[in-house]
Amino acid sequence: LFCGCTMASGIHYVMEPLVPRLAQVMEPQPRFAPLSSQSSQARSLAAELSGRQAFHLPKSGARKGHAALCAGVILALGARRAGRVGRVPPRRVRRKALPFGIAVAGTGSVAPEMVVSNDDLSEVMETTDEWITQRTGIRRRHVMEDEETLASLSAKAATKALEDAKFNVEDVDLVLHATSTPDDLFGTGPQVASMIGATNAVAFDLTAACSGFVFALVTAAQYVRSGAFKNVLVIGADGLSRWVDWSDRGTCVLFGDGAGAMLITAAESENDALLGFELGSDGHGACHLGVNAENESSFQVGASKSAQSAKYGKLTMNGKEVFRFATSRVPQTLSKLLERHQIAPEEVDWLLLHQANRRIIDSAA
């Protein structure tokens, strides 16, 4: 279960340990398979695509006894164990038939080389390793150096995902870059696509804070399922060290920098690796966590008119409200998703939460 909550943040590198298990049930293999949908629209699309190139589909039979679950603010994507005798397969919930499903072709992740430990922080502020670890479970964080950018981290993670999938970058149709801390206010995704050589891809940024990768993966899946794109590179990246107040021990100890990427490709709809998702938003909590624009000054743009000049301030957080929100809403959303797909909580093999606090993870689990 890949989980993200919009009220809390933190970079947790959880993809790489999953790769061997994902490969067992999702290993892509190039071959062509006709669409099972009988709609005229699907048949027309199949006829059009049959003259181009084969889809990357999971090995036949590899999915037997397996399923994957994806939740939204909480999102799950992973392999279920085989061999559970008498287990009723999870129920797929679909609003309508779609031409395609998705398969995970490759993943990659990157963190800056520079590491800032709790002991390092204790040298510049009033705190200790014991105080930070007891309250957060965090002992170290990776932080970008002066010459590093979010685009460079994202490009490295994307390249690793493509290498893992043994995939030609020129065949990528879409680069979806999920971040709340772009290098450029207008977006960093197109720059990342250019850096990796994805010359044929559409690229744009998606902002959903800590749930960014979850929202991006669900969004990418819809493009693939509809037949609009076949190969989508999803990147989740943030450089929050540039926006925290390093004199505030209540926030700076929680955040670091990093990037993760996943390449998804078209598959037969009955082999869709994304079983389901549950998304949600609550704008009332915006006052408890964010990096807000602050007006610096105003200047005249007419005889009786003035405009504002602004900059972004430092990250602010109401820790108690964030903790309350996350520990209540995460279990609710997970339970709703699992119930819909008839999966018992104890059957979940991996619970991966994108959170900034070990206490939140333990409470949700």
C-alpha angles and dihedrals in degrees: 000000000000105000132188130173122198093220099060137038146194137136114253117176102217105141102081097060088054097053097086092049094044090049091057093062105017105039105146118230123184112243135122124247126179118242117263094211114103097202116122090235092055093046090051091050091048091051091051094048095043089072093055120049141315123272121243103244134175116261112275111259094013090104097053109123092008136100137173127223126204126188126186123220064014117033131180128198122162148101123284120219119260126226102049100149117223093005114149108227114251113268117248112222114205129169091205139349115278127197097236147024129204134254127196108239102174147341137206139176139190136191128186115264095233112090124196112201128199088252089056090054092048088063093061103032141028101273142096137218089247093052094050096042094048093052101036111014088233122131102167142008134201115238131190118244125224096273095047125092135188089247092057092050092047092048092052092050091047092050090052091052091051091048090049089054093041086229132159109242091214088066093061109112100186137021110199111191115195113197143131093198108054122173088231124040088221091058140281100221097089090050091051091050089052093048093055094043098250090152095159096049133102109227135193143149127253121199120205102133113226092356091055098112091045093052092043094052092049090047092048090049091057091054090052096042092053092050094243092120133012104196122037129179110209117197128186113192140155138175100196094156087080092059106039124098102243091201092059109083091188092069112014093064091060104055138069141153134264148121137228130187137194129190114212125188137188119277137171110289093240089057095051109152092204104076097176147322141206119210130186143165135196115188092185089080095058091102092061100059132017153094106251133196112248125202111237101181145329131239136195118262095169143358093288102008132093135184131204131246113207145178134187118263130211125290114276127193140181097214097193094052093045091051092047093049096046097045092050104038100040095061091042093054094044092049092050092051095046092048092052091055095040096242121143115227092237089060093064110108100189128030108184115181124187096216137135097224132060090209089061091050093049092046093050093047 
